[in-house]
Amino acid sequence: MTKSIENAIVIGATGLVGRELVRQLSQNTGCKNITAVVRQRDHELNGLAKVQQLVISDFLSLTQDDVRDYSHAFSCLGSTIKKAGSKDHFYHIDFSINAHFAELLEYTDTHLIIVSAMGAKANSAFFYNRVKGELEYYLKTLKLNQLSILKPSLLLGERHESRGLEDATQKLYRRFSHFVPDRFKFKPVTAQQVAHTMVEAAQTQTEKFEIYDNLRILTIK
C-alpha cells in the first residue's frame, strides 16, 4: 500500500515540526506539490520550492474540495493550554480542527499522518494527554485509507514562540544529555527526527494503521 508523496497538504505548517516537515517535503524528489494551510501568509514558506499556501482564517471551514486529490495529508497542528488561553480553546485546536481535517479525508485514497504525544491516553488524568488520547481514539473510528500516528516525547528545537516549561526543560536536557542512553524511551526528539519519521511513514508504511512511538522516531534512519 506504499506510494510516493506526489501531492501533500499540511496543517500546522508554521509550527516547530510543521516548518521542518514542509522543508523536507520540498526537498523530496518525488513530491510535486505541497499545500501549506495557514491562517496568514508566511514569508519563510514562500522561499521553499513546490510550496503553495492556502490562507484560511478558520481551519474548521476547510472543505472536501480543499483536501481533494492529495496522496498524503499531514497534521503537525497542536498547542498548549497556556498558549491557547483556555482548555476550551486548546480542545478546539488539538481535537476539533484535527478531527475535522480527518473527517474530510474519509473514503478517499489519502494517507493521513499526524503528530500526537507520548502520553496520549483517552482516560488520562491530565487534560492535555486526555485530549490527545481522545483524538487518537476518534481517528481510529474513521474510514481512512491509511493512518499513521506519531507519539514523540519532548520536542527539541527553536520555536517562534516561548513555551516556558518546555524551554526550561530543553535547556536542562542539553546540559545533561550525555547521560541519557540512546534507547531511553522518554529521550527527547528533534523536530527534524519527527518530520523525517512522518516522511518515512508516508513513503514506506504498508499497514492500514501504525503507531510510531518515541523509540521508533529515535531510530528510524
N, C-alpha and C positions, 0 to 999 in steps of 0.2 A: 504493500500500500504506500510505499515511499514515492515521493515525487519532488522534482526540483522546485525551488521557490521562484516561480515565474512572476507572480504579482502578489505583493504583500500590502496589507493595511495594518497600521499600528495605532493603538490608543495608548496614552501615557508616554508619548514620544518625546516630551521635553523634560522628563524626569531623569534620575541618575542612570537607571538601566535603559530606559527608552532611548536616550540620545546615543548610548553606546550600541544598542541594537540597530538603530537606523544607520549608524556609521558602518557597522559590519555588513548589513544588508546591501548598502550602497557599493561595497567592495566585492560583493559576491557576484562572480561572473555570470551565473545562471539567472540571477534576479534582474528582470527587465524594468520593473516599475514598483515604486514604494510610495504609498499614500500615508502621510502622517496626519492624523486627525488632531487638530489643535484649536484652542479657544481664541488665540490670536497669532498672527503670522510670526514665525520665529526666524531670526536672522541667521542663527547658526545652521539650521536645517537647510536654509536657502543655498548654502555653499556645497551641499552634498549631491553627488551625481545620482540621477534617476529618482530623485525625491520630489514629490509634489505635495503641497499642503492643502488639506481640506479644513477650512476655517469654519467652525461652528460653535456658537456660544453655549449651547446646551447639548451635551452628548446624548441625552435621552431623546433628542429629536432626530437622531440618526435613523435612517430608513433602510429597508431592504435594498432599495436602488443604490444607496451609498456603499453597501458592502457586497454588491453583486460581482461575480466573476473573479474573485480573488482566490488564488490557490492556498494562501495562508493568511491567517489573521492573528495578530499578536496583541496581547494586553499587558502593559507594564504599569497600568493605572493603579495607584494606591496612595494613601495619605496616612496621616496620624491624627489622633483626636485633637491634639494641640494645634496642628496646622489647620485642620478642617474647622476648628472653632467650637464644635459640639459633637456629641455622639450621633445625633441625627444627621448632621452634615457628613460626618465620616461614613456612616452607613450608606448615605446617598452615593458617595463616591465609590467606596470599595465594594459594596454589594449591588446597589440598584443599577448603576451605569454598566458595570461588568456583566451583570445578568442580562440587561437589555441588549448589549453588544452580542452576547452569546445567543440569545433568542433569535436575533436576526439571521444567524448562521445555521439555524436548524434546517434540516432537509436540503442542505447544499453540499457541495463537494469540498468545502473549505476545511482546512485543518486549523483548529484553534489552539494556540499556545499561550498560556497565561502564568503570570508570576503570583504566587500566593505567599505563604510564610511557613517557616519550620514548625511553629507552634499551633498552626491552624487546627481547630477541633470544634465541631458544632456544639459540644456540651462544655466547652471551656469556661472556667470561672472568670477569665479575663475577656473583657468585651472585644478588644482588638482581635484576639485569636478566635473568639466565637464567631465574629462576623466573617472572618476569612474561612473558617470551617463551614459555616452555613453556605457560603458561596461555592466552595468545593462540592459539597453535597448536592446543591441545586444544579450545578453544571453537569454532574453525572446523571441527572434525570432527563436531560435534554437529548433530543435526537440529533446529535452532532456526528459528522462524518469521522472525525478524529479529534482527540483531546489530549493535550499534554499539560500537566500542572507541575510547576517548579516550586519547591519549598526551601528557599535559601534561609540561612541563618543571618546574622548581622551583615549588612551590605557595606563594603568599603568603597570609598570614592568621594570626590569633591562635589557636593551638592550646590545648587544655585541658592538654596535657602538654608537657613540654620535650623538644625534639629538638635537642641541642647544635649539631651541624654545620649543620642546616637553619636554626636560629635565627640563628647567626652569619652564614650566607650571606645571609639576608634582610636583616639589618642592613647588611651591606656593599653589597648591591644597592640598597637605599633611598638610600644615600649617593651612589651613582654612577649611578642610574637615568636621569638626564637625558642621559647619554652613550650610552644604548643605543637603537639605531634601532628603530622600531616593527615593522619586518619582519625583525628578527633572530630566526632560527628557535629559538634557545635562550632567548629572553626569558622570564623567569618570568611566570606567570599567577596570577590571584587565584582563590580558591575560588568567588567569585561568577561569574567567567568560565567556569569548568569546569562549575558547576551549570547555568548558563544554556545552555551548549552541550548538556548532557545533555537538558534540556527541549526545546531546538530539534530535536535529533536524534529525540527521541520523537515530535514532532509533524509533522516535515517530511520525514524520510527516506523515500525511495521504493524504494531498492535493498534487497535482502535483507541485504547486508553492507556496512558502510562503516567506514573508519578516519578519525578526526578527529585530525589531527596538531596539534602545538603552534601552528603558524601559523594553522591553521583556527580553533582555540579562541580565539586572539587577535583574530580578525577577524569572527567571527560576531556579528551585531547582533541 
